Amino acid sequence: MRRRTFLTTTAVTAASALTTVQTASAATSLSLRLPALTGRWPVGTTTRALTDTRRSDPWDGTPNREIALTIFYPATVVRGHQRAPQLQPAAAAVFTQLDAGVLHPELPASGVNWGATLSHAYVDAPALPGRRPTLLYSPAGADPRTIGTSLAEELASHGYVVVTVDHPGEASEVVFPDGRLRVIEIGPDVQTDPVRSRLMMDTRFADLRFVLDHLSVLHSSIDLRRVGVYGHSAGGATAAVVLSHPLVRAAVNMEGYLDALDGELYSIARKPLLLAGTDGFRDARFDRTWSAVMAQGGPVRRVQVSEANHWIWTDYAAFAPQLESAGLMTPAQRAKLVGATRCGVPVVRRLVREFFQRSLRYGS
């Protein structure tokens, strides 16, 4: 859950950010590309929202907790359907002002058209018939679900249904299916205050459990007998904790601490769990908490990616080399963000896909 900096104010609005981006559009010449898919199926995508009427929202005080989702799935034909953008225009506007250069200081604050990147998924394309193994994704603290697009659509091209989940109020920007935009409301004290940090994590756990409880209504291709969860940083811890949910058979924790700020170890069910880390982000807290979980026994495996850093598990692994080649990111900035390895994207894809192939007994 470690983060270089958090937004200390939410004064930025969607309208002002969008105006800024439109005014500066002539200067944003670089369009970034997501890596090609390697699976046998084309990919469809759709967005959904769920409302938990039993919980109030801890960040804005509204009586119901709303959760935004994107679903990626194997499709039959995609002709006649539009490719989905990685970021909707309103989200790209906020991303340009907030994520680039602020939340992620290694990213260039100018020179990139963050709204120009297209996914390889087609909006509302017809789904491949039949039920498919299903994976849920939880992003890192302050990151939106959209920054995990590449891995999600890659898994879908290999036959999985992937549900990417936002945690509104905590994510930098969240776009709901009806077009509403919500920007980050959580403050920097979540990094140091055990009470606020526990509230954030408990909210995440409840978000994912609520989605799991309502999986059957999200998409016709979802197979409730073969469900896994994966996540990055705070999302990795979330994935590990919700292993206790009866539907979940396996989880991947991509570099998330497995204890609260006060040192209390999370309770982790004894089911298949992959602890995936990097040599650039390894510290004593990882070694202590991950070793404690492994010592409890069960099917837990730990791997480490060399010459890598914390955001290699996200779309930044694909973007950083392009930014460096364009002169918009230095080698040192790239190393601090994703590491120096040139194989980040295929390594992460292979680790996650092969783990779920074994754990869910599915071969694409």
JOTA-V59387 format. One record per residue. SS is DSSP state (H for helix, E for strand, L for the rest). NEAR is the number of other ideal C-beta (glycine too) atoms within 10 Angstrom. D_LAST is the distance of its C-alpha to the last C-alpha in whole Angstrom. Layout:
BEGIN
ss:SS near:NEAR d_last:D_LAST
ss:SS near:NEAR d_last:D_LAST
END
This chain:
BEGIN
ss:L near:22 d_last:32
ss:L near:15 d_last:35
ss:L near:17 d_last:35
ss:L near:13 d_last:38
ss:L near:12 d_last:40
ss:L near:18 d_last:39
ss:L near:19 d_last:41
ss:L near:9 d_last:45
ss:L near:7 d_last:45
ss:L near:16 d_last:44
ss:L near:8 d_last:46
ss:L near:18 d_last:44
ss:L near:13 d_last:43
ss:H near:19 d_last:41
ss:H near:11 d_last:44
ss:H near:13 d_last:45
ss:H near:22 d_last:42
ss:H near:20 d_last:41
ss:H near:12 d_last:44
ss:H near:14 d_last:44
ss:H near:21 d_last:41
ss:H near:12 d_last:42
ss:H near:9 d_last:46
ss:L near:13 d_last:44
ss:H near:12 d_last:41
ss:H near:7 d_last:43
ss:H near:10 d_last:43
ss:L near:18 d_last:39
ss:L near:11 d_last:38
ss:E near:17 d_last:35
ss:L near:13 d_last:32
ss:L near:19 d_last:28
ss:L near:13 d_last:25
ss:L near:19 d_last:22
ss:L near:16 d_last:19
ss:L near:9 d_last:17
ss:L near:20 d_last:13
ss:L near:13 d_last:11
ss:L near:18 d_last:8
ss:L near:10 d_last:8
ss:L near:19 d_last:10
ss:L near:21 d_last:13
ss:E near:27 d_last:14
ss:E near:27 d_last:17
ss:E near:25 d_last:19
ss:E near:18 d_last:22
ss:E near:18 d_last:24
ss:E near:17 d_last:26
ss:E near:15 d_last:29
ss:E near:17 d_last:30
ss:E near:12 d_last:33
ss:E near:18 d_last:34
ss:L near:8 d_last:38
ss:L near:9 d_last:38
ss:L near:14 d_last:38
ss:L near:13 d_last:40
ss:L near:17 d_last:39
ss:L near:18 d_last:40
ss:L near:20 d_last:40
ss:L near:13 d_last:42
ss:L near:9 d_last:44
ss:L near:12 d_last:43
ss:L near:8 d_last:42
ss:L near:11 d_last:39
ss:E near:23 d_last:36
ss:E near:18 d_last:33
ss:E near:21 d_last:30
ss:E near:23 d_last:28
ss:E near:22 d_last:24
ss:E near:26 d_last:22
ss:E near:22 d_last:19
ss:E near:29 d_last:16
ss:E near:27 d_last:13
ss:E near:25 d_last:11
ss:E near:22 d_last:14
ss:L near:12 d_last:15
ss:L near:12 d_last:18
ss:L near:18 d_last:20
ss:L near:7 d_last:23
ss:L near:7 d_last:26
ss:L near:17 d_last:24
ss:L near:11 d_last:25
ss:E near:14 d_last:23
ss:E near:25 d_last:24
ss:E near:18 d_last:26
ss:L near:26 d_last:25
ss:L near:24 d_last:28
ss:L near:18 d_last:30
ss:H near:15 d_last:34
ss:H near:20 d_last:36
ss:H near:26 d_last:33
ss:H near:24 d_last:33
ss:H near:26 d_last:37
ss:H near:27 d_last:37
ss:H near:26 d_last:34
ss:H near:24 d_last:37
ss:H near:20 d_last:40
ss:L near:20 d_last:38
ss:L near:23 d_last:35
ss:E near:18 d_last:36
ss:L near:14 d_last:39
ss:L near:16 d_last:39
ss:L near:19 d_last:37
ss:E near:24 d_last:35
ss:L near:14 d_last:38
ss:L near:21 d_last:36
ss:L near:23 d_last:35
ss:L near:19 d_last:38
ss:L near:12 d_last:40
ss:L near:11 d_last:40
ss:L near:16 d_last:39
ss:E near:25 d_last:36
ss:L near:17 d_last:35
ss:L near:25 d_last:32
ss:L near:22 d_last:32
ss:L near:17 d_last:31
ss:L near:20 d_last:27
ss:E near:15 d_last:25
ss:E near:23 d_last:21
ss:E near:23 d_last:18
ss:E near:29 d_last:18
ss:E near:20 d_last:20
ss:E near:15 d_last:23
ss:L near:13 d_last:22
ss:L near:23 d_last:20
ss:L near:13 d_last:19
ss:E near:18 d_last:16
ss:L near:19 d_last:13
ss:L near:10 d_last:15
ss:L near:10 d_last:14
ss:L near:13 d_last:13
ss:E near:24 d_last:10
ss:E near:25 d_last:10
ss:E near:26 d_last:13
ss:E near:27 d_last:14
ss:E near:27 d_last:18
ss:E near:29 d_last:19
ss:E near:31 d_last:23
ss:L near:28 d_last:25
ss:L near:27 d_last:28
ss:L near:26 d_last:31
ss:L near:25 d_last:33
ss:L near:27 d_last:29
ss:L near:27 d_last:28
ss:H near:23 d_last:24
ss:H near:28 d_last:24
ss:H near:25 d_last:24
ss:H near:26 d_last:21
ss:H near:29 d_last:19
ss:H near:24 d_last:18
ss:H near:28 d_last:15
ss:H near:27 d_last:15
ss:H near:27 d_last:14
ss:H near:26 d_last:12
ss:H near:27 d_last:10
ss:H near:29 d_last:10
ss:H near:22 d_last:9
ss:L near:21 d_last:5
ss:L near:21 d_last:6
ss:L near:29 d_last:9
ss:E near:28 d_last:12
ss:E near:27 d_last:14
ss:E near:26 d_last:18
ss:E near:27 d_last:20
ss:E near:26 d_last:24
ss:L near:26 d_last:27
ss:L near:28 d_last:30
ss:L near:25 d_last:33
ss:L near:22 d_last:36
ss:L near:24 d_last:35
ss:L near:25 d_last:32
ss:L near:25 d_last:34
ss:E near:27 d_last:33
ss:E near:24 d_last:32
ss:E near:24 d_last:31
ss:L near:18 d_last:31
ss:L near:12 d_last:30
ss:L near:8 d_last:34
ss:L near:10 d_last:34
ss:L near:14 d_last:36
ss:E near:19 d_last:36
ss:E near:21 d_last:37
ss:E near:22 d_last:37
ss:L near:24 d_last:37
ss:L near:16 d_last:40
ss:L near:21 d_last:40
ss:L near:15 d_last:42
ss:H near:13 d_last:42
ss:H near:12 d_last:44
ss:H near:23 d_last:40
ss:H near:16 d_last:40
ss:L near:9 d_last:43
ss:L near:14 d_last:44
ss:H near:13 d_last:43
ss:H near:11 d_last:43
ss:H near:17 d_last:42
ss:H near:19 d_last:39
ss:H near:15 d_last:38
ss:H near:15 d_last:39
ss:H near:22 d_last:36
ss:H near:22 d_last:33
ss:H near:13 d_last:34
ss:H near:20 d_last:34
ss:H near:25 d_last:30
ss:H near:18 d_last:30
ss:H near:18 d_last:31
ss:H near:23 d_last:29
ss:H near:25 d_last:26
ss:H near:18 d_last:27
ss:H near:17 d_last:28
ss:H near:22 d_last:25
ss:H near:20 d_last:23
ss:H near:14 d_last:26
ss:L near:15 d_last:26
ss:H near:17 d_last:22
ss:H near:10 d_last:22
ss:H near:10 d_last:24
ss:L near:17 d_last:22
ss:L near:19 d_last:20
ss:L near:13 d_last:19
ss:L near:22 d_last:15
ss:E near:19 d_last:16
ss:E near:16 d_last:15
ss:E near:11 d_last:18
ss:E near:10 d_last:17
ss:E near:21 d_last:14
ss:E near:23 d_last:15
ss:E near:29 d_last:15
ss:E near:31 d_last:18
ss:E near:29 d_last:18
ss:E near:30 d_last:21
ss:E near:30 d_last:24
ss:L near:26 d_last:27
ss:H near:27 d_last:29
ss:H near:31 d_last:25
ss:H near:29 d_last:24
ss:H near:28 d_last:27
ss:H near:32 d_last:26
ss:H near:29 d_last:23
ss:H near:30 d_last:24
ss:H near:26 d_last:27
ss:H near:25 d_last:25
ss:H near:21 d_last:23
ss:H near:15 d_last:26
ss:L near:19 d_last:25
ss:L near:9 d_last:25
ss:L near:18 d_last:21
ss:E near:20 d_last:20
ss:E near:19 d_last:18
ss:E near:22 d_last:17
ss:E near:30 d_last:18
ss:E near:27 d_last:19
ss:E near:30 d_last:22
ss:E near:29 d_last:22
ss:L near:31 d_last:26
ss:L near:31 d_last:28
ss:L near:23 d_last:31
ss:L near:23 d_last:31
ss:E near:16 d_last:35
ss:L near:16 d_last:37
ss:L near:17 d_last:40
ss:L near:9 d_last:42
ss:L near:10 d_last:40
ss:L near:10 d_last:39
ss:E near:14 d_last:36
ss:L near:19 d_last:33
ss:L near:12 d_last:32
ss:L near:23 d_last:28
ss:L near:16 d_last:27
ss:L near:13 d_last:26
ss:L near:17 d_last:22
ss:E near:21 d_last:19
ss:E near:25 d_last:20
ss:E near:26 d_last:20
ss:E near:24 d_last:23
ss:E near:24 d_last:22
ss:E near:23 d_last:25
ss:E near:24 d_last:27
ss:L near:13 d_last:30
ss:L near:22 d_last:32
ss:L near:19 d_last:32
ss:L near:13 d_last:32
ss:L near:10 d_last:35
ss:H near:7 d_last:37
ss:H near:13 d_last:36
ss:H near:19 d_last:32
ss:H near:12 d_last:34
ss:H near:14 d_last:36
ss:H near:21 d_last:33
ss:H near:23 d_last:30
ss:H near:12 d_last:32
ss:H near:14 d_last:34
ss:H near:22 d_last:30
ss:H near:15 d_last:29
ss:H near:8 d_last:33
ss:L near:11 d_last:32
ss:L near:8 d_last:30
ss:L near:13 d_last:26
ss:L near:12 d_last:23
ss:E near:19 d_last:23
ss:E near:13 d_last:22
ss:E near:16 d_last:24
ss:E near:12 d_last:23
ss:E near:15 d_last:25
ss:E near:23 d_last:24
ss:L near:12 d_last:27
ss:L near:16 d_last:29
ss:L near:25 d_last:28
ss:L near:25 d_last:29
ss:H near:23 d_last:28
ss:H near:28 d_last:27
ss:H near:27 d_last:24
ss:H near:34 d_last:22
ss:L near:26 d_last:22
ss:L near:23 d_last:23
ss:H near:23 d_last:26
ss:H near:26 d_last:24
ss:H near:19 d_last:24
ss:H near:27 d_last:27
ss:H near:28 d_last:29
ss:H near:15 d_last:29
ss:H near:15 d_last:30
ss:H near:22 d_last:33
ss:H near:15 d_last:34
ss:H near:10 d_last:34
ss:L near:14 d_last:36
ss:L near:10 d_last:38
ss:L near:18 d_last:38
ss:L near:23 d_last:36
ss:L near:12 d_last:38
ss:H near:10 d_last:36
ss:H near:10 d_last:38
ss:H near:18 d_last:36
ss:H near:19 d_last:33
ss:H near:18 d_last:33
ss:H near:19 d_last:34
ss:H near:24 d_last:31
ss:L near:28 d_last:28
ss:L near:23 d_last:30
ss:L near:15 d_last:30
ss:L near:19 d_last:27
ss:L near:9 d_last:26
ss:L near:14 d_last:22
ss:H near:25 d_last:22
ss:H near:20 d_last:19
ss:H near:13 d_last:16
ss:H near:17 d_last:18
ss:H near:22 d_last:17
ss:H near:20 d_last:14
ss:H near:12 d_last:13
ss:H near:17 d_last:15
ss:H near:22 d_last:13
ss:H near:20 d_last:9
ss:H near:11 d_last:10
ss:H near:21 d_last:13
ss:H near:27 d_last:11
ss:H near:16 d_last:8
ss:H near:15 d_last:11
ss:H near:20 d_last:13
ss:L near:20 d_last:11
ss:L near:10 d_last:10
ss:L near:17 d_last:6
ss:L near:8 d_last:4
ss:L near:17 d_last:0
END
